[in-house]
Amino acid sequence: MSRRFKILPLALALAVLSIVTASCGSSATPAQVRFVNALQDTAQYGTGVDINVNGTKEFTNVAFQGSQPSSGYTGVPSGGDTIQGFQTGSTTQIFNHNITLNASTQYTLVATGFASSSNTVVIISATDDNSAPANGNEKFRLINASPSGPAVDIYIVPVGSITPIAPPATISNVAYRSASAYTSVAYNPNFEQGFNYTMFVTATGTPSPILLTQTLSAGSASAGAIRTLVLTDQQNVDKLNQSAIVLNDLN
């Protein structure tokens, strides 16, 4: 009888150790992130921004409208994270935000607002889906990081199309600090000067006036593509930038 009671605590200890190990293993699985600098006034410092995650520098000197890493993602701890932005090469803090990131999940993190006013800075945390689009299609997703622009609709049409744009929009009603769902667009095999689509951006609910026109390239006859489009302000100007950031997520 006494021997059974001696074995029982050992069994319980092993069970507890197993639970703790499993828990630690789960929390140790990183999230995958890339960072985009949409703070239009960071150029005032003569540098970009350094980004720390939980006190560890993960991205260095990210210029306005720049993104890091140049491709793929950087692993960071999952769970509750503190994201801090600093003037590159200094200890001058621009912003400090707490966000939650899930393990084994890919994110695009976009800092927007104004670096000169830390209380305006927010981190848009957009969950990425890099699964290939259905055959014969491309996927587009919009992130609105322009504090001076309105909520927007975007129209993505074959390049060179002479038909006036008309509803329905390809992606509708994307407000500042938000990201749209992914939308599929049929592959256009016709290219002009390397581009096969034109993107028009308008205020939500109307096809005119057109706020932004930009040519895009996506996909091939044999492979679909995914593009994330990020709207920003112009550098040091409170007005929608005429060049969206284009992130080539796939192909």
C-alpha positions as CSV (number, residue, x, y, z in Angstrom):
1,M,0.0,0.0,0.0
2,S,2.8,2.5,0.9
3,R,4.5,1.7,-2.4
4,R,1.4,2.8,-4.3
5,F,1.3,6.1,-2.4
6,K,5.0,6.7,-3.2
7,I,4.3,6.1,-7.0
8,L,1.3,8.4,-7.1
9,P,3.0,11.7,-6.4
10,L,5.6,10.8,-9.1
11,A,2.9,10.2,-11.6
12,L,1.2,13.5,-10.7
13,A,4.5,15.3,-11.0
14,L,5.0,13.8,-14.5
15,A,1.5,14.8,-15.5
16,V,2.1,18.4,-14.3
17,L,5.4,18.5,-16.1
18,S,3.8,17.3,-19.3
19,I,1.1,20.1,-19.1
20,V,3.7,22.8,-18.4
21,T,5.9,21.6,-21.3
22,A,2.9,21.6,-23.7
23,S,1.9,25.0,-22.5
24,C,5.4,26.4,-22.9
25,G,5.7,24.8,-26.4
26,S,2.5,26.5,-27.5
27,S,3.5,30.0,-26.2
28,A,7.0,29.6,-27.8
29,T,5.5,29.2,-31.3
30,P,6.1,32.5,-32.9
31,A,3.8,34.7,-34.9
32,Q,5.1,35.9,-38.4
33,V,5.0,39.6,-39.0
34,R,6.1,42.2,-41.5
35,F,6.1,45.9,-40.7
36,V,5.0,48.9,-42.9
37,N,5.8,52.5,-42.0
38,A,2.8,54.7,-43.1
39,L,3.8,57.6,-40.7
40,Q,4.0,60.5,-43.2
41,D,6.1,62.8,-41.1
42,T,8.9,60.4,-40.0
43,A,11.1,62.0,-42.6
44,Q,11.4,65.0,-40.3
45,Y,14.0,63.0,-38.3
46,G,16.2,62.4,-41.3
47,T,15.8,58.7,-40.8
48,G,13.1,56.0,-40.7
49,V,12.0,54.2,-37.6
50,D,13.3,51.3,-35.6
51,I,10.8,48.8,-34.3
52,N,11.1,46.9,-31.1
53,V,9.0,43.9,-30.1
54,N,9.0,43.2,-26.3
55,G,12.2,45.2,-26.1
56,T,14.0,43.5,-28.9
57,K,14.8,45.4,-32.1
58,E,13.2,43.5,-35.0
59,F,13.2,46.1,-37.8
60,T,15.8,48.8,-38.4
61,N,15.4,52.2,-40.2
62,V,12.1,51.5,-42.0
63,A,11.5,54.5,-44.2
64,F,8.2,56.1,-44.9
65,Q,6.2,53.8,-47.3
66,G,8.9,51.2,-46.7
67,S,8.3,47.6,-45.4
68,Q,10.5,45.0,-43.7
69,P,11.5,42.3,-44.3
70,S,11.9,42.8,-48.0
71,S,10.2,39.4,-48.5
72,G,8.6,36.9,-46.2
73,Y,8.1,37.5,-42.5
74,T,10.0,37.9,-39.3
75,G,9.2,35.6,-36.3
76,V,8.2,37.4,-33.1
77,P,6.8,36.1,-29.8
78,S,3.1,35.2,-30.0
79,G,0.6,36.4,-27.4
80,G,0.5,39.9,-25.9
81,D,3.3,42.0,-27.5
82,T,4.5,45.5,-26.9
83,I,5.4,47.3,-30.2
84,Q,7.6,50.3,-29.8
85,G,8.8,52.7,-32.5
86,F,11.9,54.8,-32.2
87,Q,13.8,57.4,-34.3
88,T,16.4,55.2,-36.0
89,G,19.6,55.0,-34.0
90,S,18.2,56.8,-31.0
91,T,16.2,56.2,-27.8
92,T,13.6,58.8,-28.8
93,Q,10.3,56.9,-28.7
94,I,7.6,57.7,-31.3
95,F,5.0,55.2,-30.2
96,N,4.2,52.4,-27.8
97,H,1.3,49.9,-28.5
98,N,0.2,46.6,-27.1
99,I,-1.3,44.1,-29.5
100,T,-2.0,40.4,-29.5
101,L,-0.6,38.1,-32.1
102,N,-1.5,34.5,-32.6
103,A,1.0,31.7,-33.0
104,S,1.8,30.5,-36.5
105,T,-0.2,33.3,-38.0
106,Q,1.1,35.8,-40.6
107,Y,0.4,39.5,-40.1
108,T,1.0,42.8,-41.8
109,L,1.5,45.5,-39.2
110,V,1.1,49.1,-40.4
111,A,2.0,52.1,-38.3
112,T,-0.2,55.1,-39.2
113,G,-1.0,58.5,-37.8
114,F,1.6,61.2,-37.1
115,A,5.0,60.6,-35.6
116,S,4.9,64.1,-34.2
117,S,1.8,63.3,-32.2
118,S,2.2,59.9,-30.5
119,N,-1.4,59.8,-29.4
120,T,-2.5,59.6,-33.0
121,V,-0.3,56.6,-33.9
122,V,-2.1,53.3,-34.2
123,I,-0.9,49.9,-35.4
124,I,-3.2,48.3,-38.0
125,S,-2.8,44.5,-37.5
126,A,-4.1,42.8,-40.6
127,T,-4.1,39.0,-40.7
128,D,-2.7,37.7,-44.0
129,D,-3.9,34.8,-46.1
130,N,-1.3,33.8,-48.6
131,S,-3.1,30.7,-49.9
132,A,-3.0,30.7,-53.7
133,P,-6.1,32.1,-55.4
134,A,-8.4,29.8,-57.5
135,N,-7.1,29.0,-61.0
136,G,-7.5,32.0,-63.3
137,N,-7.8,34.5,-60.5
138,E,-5.7,37.0,-58.6
139,K,-6.4,38.2,-55.0
140,F,-6.3,41.8,-53.9
141,R,-6.6,43.3,-50.4
142,L,-6.6,47.0,-49.3
143,I,-5.3,48.6,-46.1
144,N,-6.3,52.2,-45.6
145,A,-3.6,53.9,-43.6
146,S,-4.2,57.5,-44.9
147,P,-5.4,59.6,-42.0
148,S,-6.2,62.5,-44.3
149,G,-8.2,60.5,-46.9
150,P,-11.9,59.4,-46.7
151,A,-13.3,55.9,-46.6
152,V,-12.7,54.5,-50.1
153,D,-13.9,52.2,-52.8
154,I,-11.4,50.7,-55.2
155,Y,-11.9,49.5,-58.7
156,I,-9.4,47.1,-60.3
157,V,-10.0,46.8,-64.1
158,P,-7.9,45.5,-67.0
159,V,-5.3,48.0,-68.0
160,G,-6.2,50.1,-71.0
161,S,-9.9,49.7,-70.4
162,I,-11.8,52.7,-71.9
163,T,-15.1,51.8,-70.2
164,P,-15.8,54.4,-67.4
165,I,-15.7,52.8,-64.0
166,A,-19.0,52.0,-62.5
167,P,-20.3,50.2,-59.4
168,P,-20.0,47.7,-58.0
169,A,-16.5,48.5,-56.7
170,T,-14.0,45.7,-56.5
171,I,-13.5,46.5,-52.8
172,S,-16.0,48.7,-51.0
173,N,-16.0,51.1,-48.1
174,V,-12.6,50.7,-46.5
175,A,-12.3,53.2,-43.7
176,Y,-9.1,54.7,-42.3
177,R,-7.3,52.2,-40.0
178,S,-9.0,49.2,-41.4
179,A,-8.2,46.4,-43.9
180,S,-10.5,44.8,-46.4
181,A,-11.1,41.1,-47.0
182,Y,-9.4,39.6,-49.9
183,T,-11.2,39.9,-53.2
184,S,-10.7,37.7,-56.3
185,V,-10.2,39.3,-59.7
186,A,-10.1,37.4,-63.0
187,Y,-6.6,37.2,-64.5
188,N,-6.0,39.7,-67.3
189,P,-3.5,38.3,-69.8
190,N,-3.0,41.6,-71.6
191,F,-0.1,43.8,-70.5
192,E,0.8,47.4,-71.3
193,Q,4.3,48.4,-70.4
194,G,4.5,45.6,-67.8
195,F,1.1,46.2,-66.2
196,N,-2.1,44.3,-66.6
197,Y,-4.5,46.2,-64.2
198,T,-5.4,49.7,-63.4
199,M,-6.6,50.6,-59.8
200,F,-8.9,53.6,-59.3
201,V,-9.6,54.8,-55.8
202,T,-12.7,56.9,-55.1
203,A,-14.6,58.1,-52.0
204,T,-17.0,55.4,-50.8
205,G,-20.3,55.3,-52.7
206,T,-19.4,57.1,-55.8
207,P,-17.2,56.3,-58.9
208,S,-16.1,60.0,-59.2
209,P,-14.1,62.0,-58.5
210,I,-11.2,59.6,-58.8
211,L,-8.7,60.2,-56.0
212,L,-5.9,57.9,-57.2
213,T,-5.1,56.0,-60.4
214,Q,-2.3,53.5,-60.4
215,T,-1.2,50.6,-62.7
216,L,-0.6,47.2,-61.2
217,S,1.0,44.0,-62.3
218,A,-0.2,40.6,-60.9
219,G,-0.2,37.0,-62.0
220,S,0.8,35.1,-65.1
221,A,-0.8,32.5,-67.4
222,S,0.4,29.7,-65.1
223,A,0.3,31.3,-61.6
224,G,-2.1,33.4,-59.6
225,A,-0.9,36.3,-57.5
226,I,-1.8,38.1,-54.3
227,R,-1.3,41.8,-53.7
228,T,-1.7,43.9,-50.6
229,L,-2.3,47.6,-51.4
230,V,-1.7,50.2,-48.6
231,L,-3.0,53.7,-48.9
232,T,-0.9,56.4,-47.1
233,D,-0.7,60.2,-46.9
234,Q,1.8,62.1,-49.0
235,Q,5.1,62.7,-47.2
236,N,4.7,65.6,-44.9
237,V,1.4,66.5,-46.6
238,D,-2.1,65.9,-45.2
239,K,-3.4,64.5,-48.4
240,L,-3.9,61.0,-50.0
241,N,-0.7,59.8,-51.6
242,Q,-1.0,59.2,-55.4
243,S,1.2,56.0,-55.0
244,A,-0.1,53.2,-52.9
245,I,2.3,50.8,-51.4
246,V,2.1,47.5,-53.3
247,L,3.2,44.4,-51.4
248,N,3.8,41.3,-53.6
249,D,2.5,38.6,-51.3
250,L,2.5,35.8,-53.8
251,N,4.0,35.6,-57.4
